[in-house]
Amino acid sequence: AERLRVKPGELLFCLQRLRFADAKPLAIEFSQINFKGCEKLLEEDLEQNSLYRLLE
């Protein structure tokens, strides 16, 4: 909780993505964001949209 700057017990939005380069798996990306204020992310198509653009 301290590293994420949230209070213990607060909800997080957790996203795991497999990144590709030249159509080959390259990396697994883990994102953890304070859920408060990001509820709309549940309605987004995160396979087609950039998480970082949606958070702007």
N, C-alpha and C positions, 0 to 999 in steps of 0.2 A: 504494500500500500504506500509506503513512504517513497519508494523509487518512482512510482507512478503518480505521486502527489494526489492521492485520494485517501479518504478515510477508510479504515477497516470496515468491511461490510458493504461498501458502496458497490453498485453494479458496474460491470465493465462490458463493453462491446468488444468481443474477441473475434478476430478474423485471421484465418490461415489461408495463404495463397501459395500455389506452386508456380514459380516463375520459369519461363522458357527462354532459350536463346537458340536461334536456328532450328526451331521445332523440337528441341531436346530439353528435358528438364535440367534446370540450372541451380535453383535454390528454392527453399521454403521460407516464406516471409510470415512472421507472426506480428500482428498489430493488436494492441490492447489500448482502448480509449475509454475514458470516463463516459459511461452511458448517458449521464445527465446532460441534456443539450444535444445529444446525437441520436435521439429516438427515431428520427426520419430515415436513418441509415437502414433500418429494417425494411423500408419500403423500396429501396433502391436495388437495381440490378448491378451488383458488385462484380459480376463476371464481365460486364461490358463497360462499366464506368470506373474512373480513377477514384480511389478512396480519398486521395489528397485533394483532388479538385472538388469533390463533394464537401469536404471539410472547410474549404475556403469561405 
